Amino acid sequence: MQWKKMRQMFGKMPMRTPIPRVKSQEESNHLLAVAMTRARPRRGERPKNWPRKS
């Protein structure tokens, strides 16, 4: 997965926006869902405990 691209998207995304698909695969969707539930941005900002992979 392109984590850099994901992080850029997530930084600007509000919480309840539907997740845009980076890859149309079940794994990536699952990973996105896990990342979203693990750390919830409140006002669209990235929290401190956001998973960082580069």
Biopython code that builds the backbone (N, CA, C, O; Angstrom):
import numpy as np
from Bio.PDB.StructureBuilder import StructureBuilder

atoms = [
    (1, "MET", "N", (0.836, -1.220, 0.000)),
    (1, "MET", "CA", (0.000, 0.000, 0.000)),
    (1, "MET", "C", (0.859, 1.253, 0.000)),
    (1, "MET", "O", (1.986, 1.262, 0.495)),
    (2, "GLN", "N", (0.299, 2.300, -0.564)),
    (2, "GLN", "CA", (1.032, 3.563, -0.550)),
    (2, "GLN", "C", (0.678, 4.312, 0.731)),
    (2, "GLN", "O", (-0.321, 5.028, 0.796)),
    (3, "TRP", "N", (1.514, 4.130, 1.741)),
    (3, "TRP", "CA", (1.202, 4.714, 3.053)),
    (3, "TRP", "C", (1.297, 6.228, 3.027)),
    (3, "TRP", "O", (0.543, 6.919, 3.713)),
    (4, "LYS", "N", (2.241, 6.749, 2.218)),
    (4, "LYS", "CA", (2.393, 8.198, 2.152)),
    (4, "LYS", "C", (1.107, 8.830, 1.640)),
    (4, "LYS", "O", (0.596, 9.795, 2.209)),
    (5, "LYS", "N", (0.598, 8.260, 0.552)),
    (5, "LYS", "CA", (-0.624, 8.790, -0.049)),
    (5, "LYS", "C", (-1.790, 8.675, 0.941)),
    (5, "LYS", "O", (-2.590, 9.598, 1.093)),
    (6, "MET", "N", (-1.864, 7.516, 1.609)),
    (6, "MET", "CA", (-2.927, 7.311, 2.590)),
    (6, "MET", "C", (-2.882, 8.373, 3.674)),
    (6, "MET", "O", (-3.903, 8.947, 4.051)),
    (7, "ARG", "N", (-1.656, 8.625, 4.175)),
    (7, "ARG", "CA", (-1.528, 9.580, 5.269)),
    (7, "ARG", "C", (-1.949, 10.971, 4.829)),
    (7, "ARG", "O", (-2.593, 11.700, 5.583)),
    (8, "GLN", "N", (-1.581, 11.340, 3.598)),
    (8, "GLN", "CA", (-1.985, 12.651, 3.095)),
    (8, "GLN", "C", (-3.508, 12.744, 3.056)),
    (8, "GLN", "O", (-4.088, 13.743, 3.483)),
    (9, "MET", "N", (-4.152, 11.693, 2.538)),
    (9, "MET", "CA", (-5.611, 11.687, 2.451)),
    (9, "MET", "C", (-6.230, 11.769, 3.834)),
    (9, "MET", "O", (-7.122, 12.580, 4.083)),
    (10, "PHE", "N", (-5.741, 10.910, 4.740)),
    (10, "PHE", "CA", (-6.349, 10.835, 6.060)),
    (10, "PHE", "C", (-6.197, 12.131, 6.839)),
    (10, "PHE", "O", (-7.053, 12.471, 7.656)),
    (11, "GLY", "N", (-5.111, 12.858, 6.589)),
    (11, "GLY", "CA", (-4.903, 14.113, 7.297)),
    (11, "GLY", "C", (-6.002, 15.110, 6.990)),
    (11, "GLY", "O", (-6.395, 15.889, 7.859)),
    (12, "LYS", "N", (-6.506, 15.094, 5.757)),
    (12, "LYS", "CA", (-7.516, 16.070, 5.368)),
    (12, "LYS", "C", (-8.935, 15.552, 5.554)),
    (12, "LYS", "O", (-9.896, 16.322, 5.524)),
    (13, "MET", "N", (-9.062, 14.223, 5.749)),
    (13, "MET", "CA", (-10.390, 13.624, 5.798)),
    (13, "MET", "C", (-11.088, 13.838, 7.125)),
    (13, "MET", "O", (-10.476, 13.630, 8.173)),
    (14, "PRO", "N", (-12.360, 14.248, 7.118)),
    (14, "PRO", "CA", (-13.183, 14.195, 8.324)),
    (14, "PRO", "C", (-13.535, 12.737, 8.644)),
    (14, "PRO", "O", (-13.343, 11.857, 7.805)),
    (15, "MET", "N", (-14.046, 12.479, 9.846)),
    (15, "MET", "CA", (-14.171, 11.110, 10.302)),
    (15, "MET", "C", (-15.170, 10.292, 9.493)),
    (15, "MET", "O", (-14.879, 9.148, 9.142)),
    (16, "ARG", "N", (-16.333, 10.846, 9.189)),
    (16, "ARG", "CA", (-17.378, 10.008, 8.612)),
    (16, "ARG", "C", (-17.445, 10.073, 7.096)),
    (16, "ARG", "O", (-18.454, 9.699, 6.499)),
    (17, "THR", "N", (-16.371, 10.547, 6.470)),
    (17, "THR", "CA", (-16.334, 10.529, 5.011)),
    (17, "THR", "C", (-16.110, 9.097, 4.547)),
    (17, "THR", "O", (-15.312, 8.378, 5.148)),
    (18, "PRO", "N", (-16.789, 8.671, 3.499)),
    (18, "PRO", "CA", (-16.519, 7.342, 2.955)),
    (18, "PRO", "C", (-15.070, 7.242, 2.487)),
    (18, "PRO", "O", (-14.542, 8.188, 1.901)),
    (19, "ILE", "N", (-14.428, 6.111, 2.737)),
    (19, "ILE", "CA", (-13.006, 5.959, 2.454)),
    (19, "ILE", "C", (-12.782, 5.749, 0.959)),
    (19, "ILE", "O", (-13.342, 4.817, 0.382)),
    (20, "PRO", "N", (-11.979, 6.591, 0.327)),
    (20, "PRO", "CA", (-11.635, 6.372, -1.077)),
    (20, "PRO", "C", (-10.713, 5.159, -1.206)),
    (20, "PRO", "O", (-9.825, 4.972, -0.374)),
    (21, "ARG", "N", (-10.906, 4.346, -2.221)),
    (21, "ARG", "CA", (-10.115, 3.122, -2.338)),
    (21, "ARG", "C", (-8.774, 3.399, -2.999)),
    (21, "ARG", "O", (-8.712, 3.916, -4.114)),
    (22, "VAL", "N", (-7.705, 3.050, -2.300)),
    (22, "VAL", "CA", (-6.370, 3.174, -2.868)),
    (22, "VAL", "C", (-6.149, 2.015, -3.838)),
    (22, "VAL", "O", (-5.762, 2.214, -4.990)),
    (23, "LYS", "N", (-6.403, 0.799, -3.347)),
    (23, "LYS", "CA", (-6.397, -0.368, -4.230)),
    (23, "LYS", "C", (-7.738, -1.062, -4.044)),
    (23, "LYS", "O", (-8.290, -1.079, -2.944)),
    (24, "SER", "N", (-8.255, -1.631, -5.121)),
    (24, "SER", "CA", (-9.547, -2.297, -4.997)),
    (24, "SER", "C", (-9.335, -3.740, -4.554)),
    (24, "SER", "O", (-9.673, -4.678, -5.276)),
    (25, "GLN", "N", (-8.773, -3.907, -3.361)),
    (25, "GLN", "CA", (-8.561, -5.245, -2.815)),
    (25, "GLN", "C", (-9.129, -5.295, -1.412)),
    (25, "GLN", "O", (-9.219, -4.280, -0.722)),
    (26, "GLU", "N", (-9.512, -6.502, -1.003)),
    (26, "GLU", "CA", (-10.121, -6.628, 0.319)),
    (26, "GLU", "C", (-9.127, -6.297, 1.421)),
    (26, "GLU", "O", (-9.492, -5.705, 2.436)),
    (27, "GLU", "N", (-7.854, -6.683, 1.218)),
    (27, "GLU", "CA", (-6.874, -6.431, 2.277)),
    (27, "GLU", "C", (-6.746, -4.949, 2.558)),
    (27, "GLU", "O", (-6.784, -4.510, 3.708)),
    (28, "SER", "N", (-6.590, -4.178, 1.477)),
    (28, "SER", "CA", (-6.345, -2.751, 1.672)),
    (28, "SER", "C", (-7.562, -2.109, 2.331)),
    (28, "SER", "O", (-7.421, -1.247, 3.199)),
    (29, "ASN", "N", (-8.762, -2.534, 1.916)),
    (29, "ASN", "CA", (-9.968, -2.004, 2.544)),
    (29, "ASN", "C", (-9.997, -2.358, 4.025)),
    (29, "ASN", "O", (-10.357, -1.533, 4.864)),
    (30, "HIS", "N", (-9.614, -3.595, 4.337)),
    (30, "HIS", "CA", (-9.586, -4.019, 5.727)),
    (30, "HIS", "C", (-8.579, -3.193, 6.516)),
    (30, "HIS", "O", (-8.866, -2.734, 7.622)),
    (31, "LEU", "N", (-7.383, -3.006, 5.929)),
    (31, "LEU", "CA", (-6.352, -2.220, 6.602)),
    (31, "LEU", "C", (-6.823, -0.792, 6.838)),
    (31, "LEU", "O", (-6.585, -0.214, 7.899)),
    (32, "LEU", "N", (-7.500, -0.227, 5.830)),
    (32, "LEU", "CA", (-8.018, 1.138, 5.973)),
    (32, "LEU", "C", (-9.021, 1.187, 7.123)),
    (32, "LEU", "O", (-8.990, 2.094, 7.954)),
    (33, "ALA", "N", (-9.910, 0.196, 7.154)),
    (33, "ALA", "CA", (-10.930, 0.169, 8.200)),
    (33, "ALA", "C", (-10.279, 0.050, 9.575)),
    (33, "ALA", "O", (-10.672, 0.737, 10.517)),
    (34, "VAL", "N", (-9.287, -0.825, 9.681)),
    (34, "VAL", "CA", (-8.590, -1.010, 10.954)),
    (34, "VAL", "C", (-7.904, 0.285, 11.378)),
    (34, "VAL", "O", (-7.968, 0.692, 12.538)),
    (35, "ALA", "N", (-7.246, 0.923, 10.411)),
    (35, "ALA", "CA", (-6.549, 2.170, 10.729)),
    (35, "ALA", "C", (-7.544, 3.226, 11.195)),
    (35, "ALA", "O", (-7.268, 3.978, 12.130)),
    (36, "MET", "N", (-8.712, 3.279, 10.535)),
    (36, "MET", "CA", (-9.709, 4.285, 10.896)),
    (36, "MET", "C", (-10.246, 4.023, 12.298)),
    (36, "MET", "O", (-10.402, 4.957, 13.083)),
    (37, "THR", "N", (-10.532, 2.751, 12.623)),
    (37, "THR", "CA", (-11.116, 2.470, 13.929)),
    (37, "THR", "C", (-10.079, 2.592, 15.031)),
    (37, "THR", "O", (-10.422, 2.935, 16.163)),
    (38, "ARG", "N", (-8.795, 2.314, 14.718)),
    (38, "ARG", "CA", (-7.770, 2.340, 15.753)),
    (38, "ARG", "C", (-7.546, 3.761, 16.252)),
    (38, "ARG", "O", (-7.481, 3.998, 17.459)),
    (39, "ALA", "N", (-7.429, 4.703, 15.326)),
    (39, "ALA", "CA", (-7.184, 6.086, 15.724)),
    (39, "ALA", "C", (-8.224, 6.965, 15.052)),
    (39, "ALA", "O", (-8.222, 7.106, 13.829)),
    (40, "ARG", "N", (-9.118, 7.561, 15.845)),
    (40, "ARG", "CA", (-10.176, 8.354, 15.237)),
    (40, "ARG", "C", (-9.842, 9.832, 15.262)),
    (40, "ARG", "O", (-9.701, 10.418, 16.336)),
    (41, "PRO", "N", (-9.713, 10.443, 14.089)),
    (41, "PRO", "CA", (-9.542, 11.892, 14.051)),
    (41, "PRO", "C", (-10.855, 12.575, 14.417)),
    (41, "PRO", "O", (-11.906, 12.184, 13.909)),
    (42, "ARG", "N", (-10.823, 13.592, 15.291)),
    (42, "ARG", "CA", (-12.075, 14.208, 15.729)),
    (42, "ARG", "C", (-12.499, 15.339, 14.816)),
    (42, "ARG", "O", (-13.623, 15.360, 14.315)),
    (43, "ARG", "N", (-11.578, 16.294, 14.602)),
    (43, "ARG", "CA", (-11.952, 17.427, 13.763)),
    (43, "ARG", "C", (-11.187, 17.400, 12.448)),
    (43, "ARG", "O", (-10.913, 18.445, 11.857)),
    (44, "GLY", "N", (-10.843, 16.195, 11.991)),
    (44, "GLY", "CA", (-10.133, 16.084, 10.724)),
    (44, "GLY", "C", (-8.622, 16.172, 10.877)),
    (44, "GLY", "O", (-7.895, 16.091, 9.887)),
    (45, "GLU", "N", (-8.132, 16.341, 12.129)),
    (45, "GLU", "CA", (-6.681, 16.419, 12.300)),
    (45, "GLU", "C", (-6.143, 15.031, 12.630)),
    (45, "GLU", "O", (-6.884, 14.169, 13.103)),
    (46, "ARG", "N", (-4.860, 14.817, 12.383)),
    (46, "ARG", "CA", (-4.275, 13.522, 12.681)),
    (46, "ARG", "C", (-3.923, 13.433, 14.153)),
    (46, "ARG", "O", (-3.204, 14.292, 14.664)),
    (47, "PRO", "N", (-4.415, 12.411, 14.852)),
    (47, "PRO", "CA", (-4.055, 12.231, 16.259)),
    (47, "PRO", "C", (-2.604, 11.772, 16.413)),
    (47, "PRO", "O", (-1.958, 11.381, 15.441)),
    (48, "LYS", "N", (-2.099, 11.827, 17.659)),
    (48, "LYS", "CA", (-0.690, 11.509, 17.901)),
    (48, "LYS", "C", (-0.410, 10.026, 17.694)),
    (48, "LYS", "O", (0.678, 9.653, 17.253)),
    (49, "ASN", "N", (-1.381, 9.184, 18.008)),
    (49, "ASN", "CA", (-1.127, 7.745, 17.939)),
    (49, "ASN", "C", (-1.462, 7.153, 16.577)),
    (49, "ASN", "O", (-1.674, 5.946, 16.455)),
    (50, "TRP", "N", (-1.511, 8.002, 15.550)),
    (50, "TRP", "CA", (-1.801, 7.502, 14.205)),
    (50, "TRP", "C", (-0.689, 6.553, 13.765)),
    (50, "TRP", "O", (0.492, 6.872, 13.911)),
    (51, "PRO", "N", (-1.061, 5.383, 13.225)),
    (51, "PRO", "CA", (-0.040, 4.415, 12.802)),
    (51, "PRO", "C", (0.814, 4.970, 11.676)),
    (51, "PRO", "O", (0.296, 5.369, 10.633)),
    (52, "ARG", "N", (2.132, 4.996, 11.891)),
    (52, "ARG", "CA", (3.014, 5.552, 10.862)),
    (52, "ARG", "C", (3.822, 4.441, 10.228)),
    (52, "ARG", "O", (4.598, 3.762, 10.901)),
    (53, "LYS", "N", (3.636, 4.254, 8.916)),
    (53, "LYS", "CA", (4.485, 3.311, 8.193)),
    (53, "LYS", "C", (5.022, 4.034, 6.982)),
    (53, "LYS", "O", (4.265, 4.631, 6.217)),
    (54, "SER", "N", (6.339, 3.979, 6.809)),
    (54, "SER", "CA", (6.919, 4.605, 5.618)),
    (54, "SER", "C", (7.888, 3.631, 4.969)),
    (54, "SER", "O", (8.494, 3.952, 3.947)),
]
sb = StructureBuilder()
sb.init_structure("model")
sb.init_model(0)
sb.init_chain("A")
sb.init_seg("    ")
for serial, (resi, resn, name, xyz) in enumerate(atoms, 1):
    if name == "N":
        sb.init_residue(resn, " ", resi, " ")
    sb.init_atom(name, np.array(xyz, "f"), 0.0, 1.0, " ", f" {name:<3s}", serial, name[0])
structure = sb.get_structure()
